[in-house]
Structure formats: structure tokens, C-alpha cells
């Protein structure tokens, strides 16, 4: 098992013309028994698990589809749903701001001869940031089975062998 990565990649090749692959993905998404929901367009596809099985940690798969010879090359990234992604980015932004503010405050306090307790704010913010970072890997582990569901849906929709170059 490979080590966890932030927003893992799925790189693959399929021996189908791009328009046919996109039509097959759209047709598979339109099936009432489809295991995934999403949308596909000329060069992009977005896949997510059905709402009934979706959790806070459920992944999405964003795919870019490139022409390559007689087939296509898929470049996909697994990640959280957009609202979860925004939450994490917000937490990282608050963490970064707090670290900088704590360093500035602690530096100013040390400069004027006071106890630099502002450095504790920076240290606590770094610890908080590491917890947020670890939480992203924990969520990824919880969502790993659903990443496999998304990949299998793509395989079934293509109805052709998919050569995975790099996967989750």
C-alpha cells in the first residue's frame, strides 16, 4: 500500500475516442442504478458517490480528458466535496494568519522587553495546522473505499480496459 497523499491522482489511458468515452460516462450517470452521480462534458468529468452513501469525508473525482493518439489520457484528482475543500482552505488561512500574528506579537513583545507570550499563539497555531493536516489524511482513509467505487464506476462506464498509470 502506498503512503497517503494529499488529493491523490488517477492517471490512466483508454483506447476510446474522447467523444465516445464522454458519451459512455454520461450514459452511465443517467442510469437510475448508477453507483455515482456527476456530469461529463467534452474535456472534463466530475464524479461523486450517491447522496444516500455520502458522508462528510466522501471523495469526488475530477477528471480531465485529453486526446492521445487513437485513445484518451485521463488525468484525475480525488478530493473532498467543494464545501469541505473550502472549509479546509479556510482553516489553513486562519492558521497561517494566526502564526504570522503570533510571531509579530511575540517579536514585538521581545523587542520591548516583555515576556513574548505571543509566540505561544504561533506555536499553538502550528499545532492546530498540523491537526488539520492530519485530519485530511484521516478523512482520506475513511473515504478510500469510495475512491475505489468512483474508479470502478469509471471502468464500467468506459466498457473498455483502462490502463492505470497511477492511482489511489
C-alpha positions as CSV (number, residue, x, y, z in Angstrom):
1,X,0.0,0.0,0.0
2,X,1.4,3.3,-1.0
3,X,1.7,6.2,1.5
4,X,-1.2,8.6,1.7
5,X,-1.0,11.7,-0.5
6,X,-2.9,14.9,-0.4
7,X,-5.6,14.8,-3.1
8,X,-4.4,11.5,-4.8
9,X,-4.1,11.3,-8.6
10,X,-5.6,8.9,-11.0
11,X,-3.7,8.9,-14.3
12,X,-4.9,6.4,-17.0
13,X,-5.2,5.6,-20.7
14,X,-8.3,4.4,-22.5
15,X,-8.3,3.2,-26.1
16,X,-11.5,5.1,-27.0
17,X,-12.1,8.3,-28.8
18,X,-12.8,11.2,-26.4
19,X,-16.4,11.9,-27.6
20,X,-17.3,8.2,-27.2
21,X,-15.8,8.0,-23.7
22,X,-17.7,11.1,-22.7
23,X,-21.0,9.7,-24.1
24,X,-20.4,6.5,-22.2
25,X,-19.8,8.3,-18.9
26,X,-22.9,10.4,-19.5
27,X,-25.0,7.3,-20.3
28,X,-23.7,5.5,-17.2
29,X,-24.5,8.6,-15.0
30,X,-28.1,8.7,-16.4
31,X,-28.8,5.1,-15.3
32,X,-31.1,5.0,-12.2
33,X,-29.0,2.3,-10.7
34,X,-25.7,4.1,-11.2
35,X,-23.4,4.0,-8.1
36,X,-22.2,7.5,-8.8
37,X,-23.6,10.9,-9.7
38,X,-21.9,13.7,-11.6
39,X,-21.5,15.3,-15.0
40,X,-19.4,15.0,-18.1
41,X,-18.5,17.4,-20.8
42,X,-16.2,17.5,-23.8
43,X,-13.0,17.5,-21.8
44,X,-14.0,17.2,-18.1
45,X,-15.9,14.9,-15.9
46,X,-16.8,15.1,-12.2
47,X,-17.9,12.0,-10.3
48,X,-19.2,11.6,-6.8
49,X,-20.9,8.9,-4.8
50,X,-24.7,8.9,-4.5
51,X,-26.2,11.1,-1.9
52,X,-27.5,8.1,0.1
53,X,-24.0,6.9,0.9
54,X,-22.3,10.3,1.0
55,X,-20.5,11.4,4.2
56,X,-18.5,14.4,5.2
57,X,-15.4,12.6,4.1
58,X,-16.7,11.2,0.8
59,X,-14.4,11.9,-2.1
60,X,-15.1,13.3,-5.6
61,X,-13.1,12.6,-8.7
62,X,-12.4,15.5,-11.1
63,X,-11.2,14.2,-14.4
64,X,-9.6,16.0,-17.4
65,X,-9.8,14.1,-20.6
66,X,-7.0,14.6,-23.2
67,X,-6.7,13.1,-26.7
68,X,-3.7,10.9,-27.1
69,X,-3.3,9.0,-30.3
70,X,-6.3,6.8,-31.0
71,X,-7.4,7.0,-27.4
72,X,-7.5,9.3,-24.5
73,X,-5.4,10.0,-21.4
74,X,-7.3,10.6,-18.2
75,X,-5.9,12.9,-15.5
76,X,-8.0,12.8,-12.4
77,X,-7.7,14.1,-8.8
78,X,-9.6,12.7,-5.9
79,X,-10.6,15.3,-3.3
80,X,-13.2,16.3,-0.9
81,X,-16.5,17.9,-1.9
82,X,-16.1,21.6,-2.7
83,X,-17.7,22.8,0.6
84,X,-15.3,20.6,2.6
85,X,-12.4,21.8,0.5
86,X,-13.4,25.5,1.2
87,X,-13.6,24.6,5.0
88,X,-10.0,23.2,4.9
89,X,-8.7,26.1,2.9
90,X,-10.3,28.5,5.4
91,X,-8.8,26.6,8.4
92,X,-5.4,26.8,6.7
93,X,-5.8,30.5,6.1
94,X,-6.8,31.2,9.7
95,X,-3.9,29.1,10.9
96,X,-1.4,30.9,8.6
97,X,-2.8,34.3,9.8
98,X,-2.6,33.2,13.4
99,X,1.0,32.0,13.1
100,X,2.1,35.3,11.5
101,X,0.2,37.4,14.1
102,X,1.7,35.4,16.9
103,X,5.2,35.8,15.5
104,X,4.7,39.5,15.1
105,X,3.2,40.0,18.5
106,X,5.9,37.8,20.2
107,X,8.6,39.6,18.3
108,X,7.3,43.0,19.3
109,X,7.0,41.9,22.9
110,X,10.5,40.6,22.9
111,X,11.8,43.8,21.3
112,X,10.3,46.0,24.0
113,X,11.5,43.7,26.8
114,X,8.2,42.0,27.7
115,X,7.5,38.3,28.1
116,X,7.0,37.1,24.4
117,X,3.8,35.1,25.1
118,X,2.6,35.9,21.6
119,X,5.0,33.2,20.4
120,X,2.7,30.7,22.2
121,X,-0.1,31.8,19.8
122,X,2.2,31.0,16.9
123,X,3.2,27.6,18.4
124,X,-0.5,26.7,19.1
125,X,-1.5,27.7,15.6
126,X,1.2,25.5,14.1
127,X,-0.1,22.6,16.3
128,X,-3.6,23.3,15.1
129,X,-2.5,23.4,11.5
130,X,-0.8,20.0,11.9
131,X,-4.0,18.7,13.3
132,X,-6.0,20.0,10.3
133,X,-3.4,18.4,8.0
134,X,-3.7,15.0,9.8
135,X,-7.5,15.2,9.7
136,X,-7.3,15.4,5.9
137,X,-5.4,12.1,5.8
138,X,-7.8,10.6,8.3
139,X,-10.7,11.6,6.1
140,X,-8.9,10.2,3.0
141,X,-8.6,6.9,4.8
142,X,-12.3,6.9,5.7
143,X,-13.1,7.6,2.0
144,X,-10.7,5.2,0.4
145,X,-13.4,2.6,-0.3
146,X,-15.5,5.3,-2.0
147,X,-12.5,6.2,-4.1
148,X,-12.4,2.7,-5.3
149,X,-16.2,2.9,-6.1
150,X,-15.5,6.0,-8.2
151,X,-12.7,4.3,-10.1
152,X,-14.7,1.2,-10.7
153,X,-17.6,3.3,-12.0
154,X,-15.3,4.9,-14.5
155,X,-14.1,1.4,-15.6
156,X,-17.6,0.2,-16.0
157,X,-18.7,3.3,-17.9
158,X,-15.8,3.1,-20.3
159,X,-16.6,-0.6,-21.0
160,X,-13.0,-0.9,-22.3
161,X,-9.8,-1.8,-20.4
162,X,-8.4,1.2,-18.6
163,X,-4.6,1.2,-18.2
164,X,-4.0,2.9,-14.9
165,X,-0.6,4.7,-14.8
166,X,-1.0,6.0,-11.3
167,X,-4.0,5.5,-8.9
168,X,-5.1,5.9,-5.3
